[in-house]
Amino acid sequence: MTSPRVPHPIRSALGAGNNASPTPEEEQFNALIEADSRIEPRDWMPDGYRKTLIRQISQHANSEIIGMQPESNWITRAPSLKRKAVLIAKVQDEAGHGLYLYSAAQTLGISREEMTDQLIAGKARYSSIFNYETPTWADMGSVGWLVDGAAICNQVPLCRASYGPYGRAMVRICKEESFHQRQGFEILLELMNGTPAQRAMAQESVNRWYWPALMMFGPPDDDSPNSAQSTAWKIKRFSNDELRQRFVNMLVPQAAVLGLTLPDPDLKWNDETGMYDLGEIDWTEFHEILAGRGPANGRRLQRRREAHEDGRWVRDAAAAYSRKQTQEMAVAS
Ligand code: FAQ
């Protein structure tokens, strides 16, 4: 796995081949990035930095919101009252994460309506992982253990992202994701301590979710067009492949505790690198999903559109109440 060539932050912030001297605002921005300090909403920032953040944060927010669907599928069928309560709380947490992230993106000058319109029109991305089905209860374990586990690996470094509102939102989100990952692990542990049929259900589910979870980290480094610039701007702190590797290194001992097999016949410890070697990822599947041809792409967007329509009366009522309050305040003053 090769690391991307990382351009110098100052030169890249100014744009390749731009020999003009930096403006005072550019100098200030570059100095903040170099000093590992934070860029705040009112600070000057290059257009590309703003656009990159809007792209990443809105995709991330969309993922949290669409990501509610595969698990809400199981709320009415959870096997006990305790599991139902935990699952409701988890799905509610994802809604909260979406809201923090949409708010962080709004500080960059895009409105919530624009982001929602782009999502329901099918023009905005959300994580590939949420286009898979959740046909068994064990999938709630796999989503927690593998999907939230991958999310944590990817997101802990984002707590240090150079844009203040994004980094701060990630701190809170990561705390909740840790709990999510543990509840997934615990569902699988209980199944693995159960009957042969329960153990088989857990293994079958992990077989389906393992490779898609590895794809969550994005394309390989040599096919990741955004990485170099995002790393130079200290939005990304590690490459896609580095984080994917870190995730697998973490999973292997956990799988051993669970008694589960990770479905990669080429997975083996490498004494030289001090890491696990991984088998080949099927990137065709990833690109098919990004092109909208995954197992559940159509239904996920359709459900999001329906939910948006179902919520119209709430938005209208809130807007009417807000107008009324503004009028009352104007009369009183
Ligand atoms: N899915 O050049 P790169 C969660 C796109 S939250 C779809 O490497 P970048 C919590 C990428 O956008 C999960 N598209 O891009 C939860 C770009 O396309 P564009 C979401 C993907 O941005 C758990 C193109 O490929 N987490 O799970 C994916 O430098 C359970 C080229 O890629 C985040 O969003 C993908 N997996 O790196 C909720 C974390 N990967 O935009 C409910 C924040 C790549 O140029 C239940 N995001 N693409 O048209 C990131 O860290 C980064 O954006 C990456 C991609 C690492 C995802």
Residues whose N, C-alpha, C, O or C-beta is under 5 A from the ligand:
A	BS01	FAQ	Q56 Q59 H60 S63 E64 G67 M68 E94 R125 Y126 S127 S128 V147 D148 A151 M215 M216 F217 G218 P219 S224 P225 N226 S227 S230
